[in-house]
Structures are given as C-alpha cells and as structure tokens.
Amino acid sequence: MSRFHLLALVGAALLALPATVLAASAIDLSGTVTRDAAPVEGVSVTAWLVGDDIIVAATTDANGAFAVQLEGDAGGVIQVRATGPTVTFEPDDQGCVRSETPTGRAEVTIEALPVPPVAISLDTLVVSNVCGTAATPRPAVTLPPTDV
C-alpha cells in the first residue's frame, strides 16, 4: 500500500468518527468565594482552560457560590480568578484617597469528571492610593506674550 493510500485511509477513518469522539467534554465548574471565612456576594469570577483562548465569567450569589461551564479533558488545567468589590475610602488629611480590592485565585487540574467544587479565598488585597495637590504650581519664569 502506498503512502498516499495509507494517508487517505486514515483521513477517511477520522472523518467517519462521530464528532462527540473528537470534541472536548463539557466541564461544569462550581465553587464558593470567601473572605475571612465568610461568603462574599458580587465577586467577579473568571475561568479558562490553560492553552485555550475562551474565558468564561460569573458573579457570586449571596452564598458566595458561582458556576461556569467550559470544555476540556482529563489532564487539562483550569485557572480561576476572583475579584471582589472595590472599597474606596474618604480622603485622608493629606488628600489621599485609598481603594482596596480583594482578589483570589485557584488552579484546578482535571483528574476526572465531574470536577469537584473549587474554594477561593479572597486573600490578596490590591491597594491603590491617589493623592492630589491643592496648591497651584507657579512658574519660575514669566513667559513673554506670544502675540506679535
């Protein structure tokens, strides 16, 4: 049998396979998001299969629960990120405004289906301080008029 005939035979066999054999499995990923051991509502959760470019998202409910669906197979790795609500404080004595956003992450290796629930703790705090000045800067040199 020639190489061409062998390739044609293999190609025909692959085309004859049902699409479900070649397709990735649907993965139901669920879990809870907590901060200081309490569930957090309104957290933005994103998940994706490493090596894939499809990102799925959900928002946690009053119990801190979320659920998303993606596609993958055993051995795949799922990255999960959670971003809690940002809290912004009143300006301090120096006029600085502080904002804090709690975040968390998890990595899940798909060992078998169904994937067990994921627990994410918002254990990292992203902090920003924005300070403004009240004084108007004065130029050191008075510029000549530009009208000629």
N, C-alpha and C positions, 0 to 999 in steps of 0.2 A: 504494500500500500504506500502510495507516495505521501510525502509530507503535506501537500495541498489537500489530498483527500482526508487525511487524518485531522487537519485543522477544520475542514468543512464538517466532518462528523462531530467533532467536539462542539463546534459552534451550533450545529443543529440540536444537539443534546441539551445545551444550555438554554436555547430558545424554547425547547419543549418543557422545561421546568416551570411549574406554576410560580407566579410572581411572589406568592407568600413564602416560598422556599428561599428566594433571594432577598426578600425585604427584611429590614431590621424589625425587632419586636417592639411593640408599644410598651412603654415603661410608665407606670403610674408612680410618681414620686410625691410623697406627702411628708409632713412633719410639723414641728412646732418651733416657734421662736420665743425665747425668754430673755429677760434681763433681770438679774438678781433673783433668779428662780421664779419669777412671775411672768405669765404670758403677756405678750405685747401685741396690741391691735394696730393695724395700719402700717405694718412693716412691708416694704417692697422686697420681694424675693425674686431673684433671677437664677436660672439654672441652664446649663448647657453641657453637652457631651464633649469631652476633650477631643479635638480634631474635627469637630463639626462646626458649622457656622450658624446654626439655628439656636437662638436664645429664647427661652420661654420665661414668662413672668407671672406672678400672682401677688396678691396682697393678703396679709394675715387677717383673720377674723377676730372676734372678741376673745376667743380662746387661744390666740396666737397660732392657729392652725392655717396651713396652706396646702395646696395640691396643684401639681402641674403634670403634664404628660409630654414625654419626649420619646424618641426612638433610639434604640441601641441594642446591644447584645452583651452576653456574659463576657466579662473581661474589660468592658468599657469603663471609663472613669467619668463621673459626673461632678462638676464644680457647682457649688451652690453659694450664693452671696445674699446677705440680708442687710438692708439699710433702714434703720429706724427713723422716726420723726425727728427733725432738727428742732432744737430748742434754742431760741435766741433771747439773751438777757438784755436788760436795760443798760444804757451806757454807764460806765463807772466814773470815778472822779476825774480821770484823765480824758474822758470822752470816748473810751474804747468800748466797742460792742463785741461781746463774746457769743459764739454759736457753738453748739455741741451736737454731733450726730453719732449715735451709737451704730456700730456695724458688727457683723459676724460672718463667719464662713465655715463651710464644711466641704469635704471631698468624699465621695462615695464610689467605691469600686463595685461594679455589678458582679456579684458572685452567682446569683440565681434570681429568678423571677418568682414571686414579686419581690421588689426591693423593700427592705424594712424601712419604717419611718425614720426621718432624719431629725435630730435635735440640734438646733442652732442657738447658741448663746450670743447675745449682743455684748461681747466682752472687750471690744475695742472702741475707743472714743476718738473720733476725728474732731479736733478743736480748731477754730479759727478766731482770731482777734483782729478787728478792723478798727484802727484808730485814725481819727481826723484831727486836724488842727483848727483852732478857732481864729488864729491870727492870720492876717493877710500879709504875705511877704512884700517887702518894699524893695524896689530895685536900687542897687548901689549906684547906678549911673542914670542920670536923666537923659533919655534919648532925644535927639533933635527931632523937630517935626518933619514929617515926610512930605508935606505939601510944598511944592516948589512954585 
